[in-house]
Amino acid sequence: MKDEKRSLTKIIALVLSVSLSLCVFSSCKGKAEEEEITRGSEPISGPASIEPTTEYRGEVTTDPAATKNQTTTKKPNATTAKAGSATPATPTQPVTVADPVAQEAIEEAAKSQGRNASDIAEFVNIMGYDYDPKQQIFYTSYDNWQRQGNFVSHYDTAAHYINMNYRTVTIDFGPCEGLNWRMQLWKGQYGTFGGCEAGIYTADPDTNKMVYAAADNNHLLQWESALYLNKTDYAAGNRWFYREWQSHWWLTGFKAGVVEPRNLIMYLRVRMRSVDMAEKFEGALLTAGFTKGDAKTQYDTYRRSLNDFYILWDNVGWLNY
């Protein structure tokens, strides 16, 4: 019964996510390739440098400074006329978000791309996005409801048909701490937004070799990321946005605008939880297609410093469209 309830929860999460997305994003045609996807962050503070000032030599910290602030509002219910009354139903009011700065950003994005601002606001509300006004990015909260959805097969394939086009790569390693691990990275166009994601997931190797669950609070990684629109911007140090150093299971950022997934450059720094995990993760990076390099001037390379990895991602992986 417990497994049936868990399966039902995952199915409901998937159906709700796809249904809401269809309200916002127009569908597009093309071929699809098979893989998997999931979704999930903390509020952002002021700018942080990409490179740390000192090398890590201490213990891994897995305690998140989790914040669960909700800055959005739900769509108001329409008032309908009483039975038998000639009074027409009151028109549904446009959906907005509570944060006026975020609402302004939504309206500007809708206007520039010919979208419906109410639809975008409804999507933002229900998906649980928070907003960073300094960088003008939306990001998912730490305990976003999608964390319960875990990995569902063919998310990457389905995403293309709701106007989410991106490059993605999976990095499988383990077992470590009694678990198999999967890191997956994404960067591309998400309907009205351009953005990137980094997620970490686990599976019990004794009972489950296929379905990965979002890492629980005891198995988080510490990481940071930055997204650049192209190699020219990267060389000039002109990052589009960043996510600061933090413990998390799903580091995301989405910014209004049209991007070309093939041109995006993503920087990622991530800390493994032990030397054993670092050794296995390094082997998995090589298997996935990354090579050892300086991770500064050489694309699709990584640099290791103790348990920290610096990754500069360009072309490794595959496009879902």
N, C-alpha and C positions, 0 to 999 in steps of 0.2 A: 504493500500500500504506500509506503514511504517513497519507493522508487517511482510509483505511478504519479504521486503528487509532484515530485521533483520534475518528472518529464512533462507533466501538464503545465507547470510553471514556465519551463523553458519554451514550450510551444506558444503559450499565451504571450510571453515576452517577444518572441519572434514575430508573431502575427501582428501585435500592436505596433512594433517598430516599423514593419514593412507598410502597414496601413497608413500610419502617420506620415511616413516618408512620401507616399504616393500623393498625399494632400499637398505637398510642397514642391516636389521635384517632378519635372516632366520626364516621361520615359524616352529612351533612345534605343536604336537598334544596333546590332553588331554581334560578333561571335563572342562566346564566353568560354573561359577556361575554368577547370575545377580546382578549388582549394577551400579554405575556411577563413572565417573572420569572427571577431567579437568586438565589442566596444568597451570605456570608462574614463576629478582631480582636485587639487587643493587650490585655494586662492593664490594669486601671483603677487609678489611684492615687487620692489624696484629692480632695475636691470642688474643682472649678475654676469660676471665674465664667463666666457665659455671655458677657458682653461682654469683649473684650480690653482691657487697660489702655492699650495704645498701638496706633496704627494701623500696619499692615504697610508697610514701605518698603524691605525688603531683597530678597534673592534667594529664589526658591522652593526649599524643601528637599524633596527627594523620597525621601531615605534613611529607611526605616522603622526604628524600633528594634524590630525584629521579635523576638517571643518565641514560642517554640513549646512552652511547658510543657503537658504533658498531665496533667490531674489526675483522670482517670477510669480505670476498669478495665473490662476486657472481661467479658462474661457467661461464668461458668464452665461447662464442658461437663458434661452429665449423664453419670453412669456407668451403663452398661447391663450386664445380666447376661450371662454367657458363654453361648454356644450350648449348648442341652441342659441348662442348669442351671435348677433350680426357684427360684433366688433372684430376686426381682423387681428391676426397675431402680430405682436410687436416684432419688428425686424431684429434679427440677431445683430448685436453690437460687434464692431470689429475687435479682434483679439489683440491685446497689447501685452508687453512685459512690464513688470513693476519698476525696473530701473529705467529712468527717463533717458539716460545716456545710451543704454543698450537699445532702447526703443528707437532713438534717433539713428543709431547705426543700422538697425534693421530697415528703417524707412529709406535711408540713403541707398542701401544695398538693393532693396526692391525697386527703387526708381531707376537706378543705373542699369539694372539687368531685366527690366520689364516684368518683375515678379509682383506677387500680391503680398504686401507687408503683413496683413492679418494672418495669412497662411504661414509665413515664416515665423511670426511671433508664436503661433500655436505650436509649431514644431519645436521651437526653442523651449517653450514652457514644459511640454510633456516629456521631452528628452532630458530635461533637467540640466540644461546648460547654465553656467555662470558666466560672468562677463568681466573682462579686464579692460577698463576704459583707457589706460595708458597705452596699451598695445592694440586696442580695438579687436580683441580676440574673444571668442566664446570657447569654453572648455567644460568638460564634464566633471561633475562633482565626485568626490571621493567614494561615496556610497551610492553612486548612480544606480537606478533600478536595473539597468542592463547587466550589472554585475551578476545577477541571478541567472542570466541567459546562458552564460558559459559559451563553449564552442558549439556551433551548429553547422553541420556540413553545408557547403555550397553558398554560404553568405557572400563570399567574394563574387561568385557567379551571378547571384541575384542582384547584387548591388549595382552592377552595370545597368540593369534595366530600370532602375529608379534614379538614373543620372548621377551615379557615384562612380567615377572613373579614376583609377589610381594604380600605382605600382606597389607591389607588396612582396615581402620575403619572409619566410619562416626559418627559424634557427632552433633546431631540436637538440637537446642534450640531456645527459643524465645516465643512470639515476644518481641523484644527489639528495641527501637528507631523506632517503627512502622514496623519492618521487622522480618521475620523468618531468622534464621542463620543456616548455615551448615559448620562445620569444617571437612575436610577429611585429613587423614594422609596416606602415602604410604611409603614402604621401600622394596627394592628388587633388582632384576636384570633387567636392561633396555638394552637389546641387549648386546653391548660391555661394558656397564657401570654398576656399582653398585651404588645405590643412595637412596635418600629419598626425600619426598615432604611433605609440609604442606600448605593447601589452605583454604581460607575463602570465603564463598559465601553467597548471600542474596536472598530473594524472598519476594515479596509483598503478605502478607497473604490474602488480600482482592481480589486479581485478579489472583494469581498464587500459587498453593500449591505443584507443582511438579518440575518445572524447576528453578534452582538456577543460578544466574548470578555472575560473579566474583565481589567481593566487589569494589565499586568505591573509588576514592581518599578521600572521606569524611567518609568512613567506614572501614578504614584499621585497622589492629591490630599490636601491637608491639610484636615481638618475636625473639627467637634465637633457634638453634637446633644443635645437634651433633649426629653423627652416629658411632657406634662401630660394628666391625665384629662379635663379639660373647660376651658371658658373661665373659670369661676369660680376654679379652681385656678391657671390661668395668671395671672389678674389679681392673685391673692394671692401669687404667686411660689412656689407649692407644687408644684414639679416632682416627677414620679413617679420618674424617674431621668435620668441624663445619661451621655453618652460623652465623655470628655475629648479635647482637641485632640491630633491625631496624624495621621501619614501612613498611609493605608489605601486599600484598594479596596472594602471592604464594612464599613460601620460599623453594628453591630447591638446590640440589647438586648432581652431578653425577661424578664418578671417574672411570677411566679405570680399569677393573679387574672383576674377576668372584667371586660372593658372593653366599651365601646360605640364601635366604630370611627368612627361619625359624630360623636362628641363629642371625640375626641382632638385635641390641638393639638401640633404638632411644630415645634420650633425647630431651625434648621440654619445653621451658619456654615461656608462653604467658600471656599477660596482657589484661584483659577485660576492656571495656570502661566505666563501671559504676558498682556500687554495685549491681543493679538490674541484669545486664548482668552476673556478676560473680555468683550470686545465681542460675540463670537459667543454666549457663554453668556447674556448679558443679553438678546439678541434671542430666544433660545430660551425663556427664562423668560416673556417676554411672549407668545410663541406658545402656550406651554403653559397660559396663563390667569392667571399672576401679574401684578400691577400694581406700579408703582413707588410706594413709600410709606416709612413709617418702620420697618416690620417690628418694631414694638414694641407699638403700640396698634391697628394696622390689620392684620387677618387677610388671608392670601393676598396679601401684599405682600413686596417685597424692597427692601433698601437696599444700595447699592454704595459701597465705599470703596477706591479704587484697584483692586486685583485681588481684594479680599475681598467676599463677598456674605453678607448676613444675610437669612434667609428665615423667615417666620412662616406656617406651612402649616395651613390649616383644611379648606377645602372644594374646592379645585382637584383635578381628576382624576376618577376613577370608582371605584365600589365593585365588587368582584368577586363579589358575591352579590345 
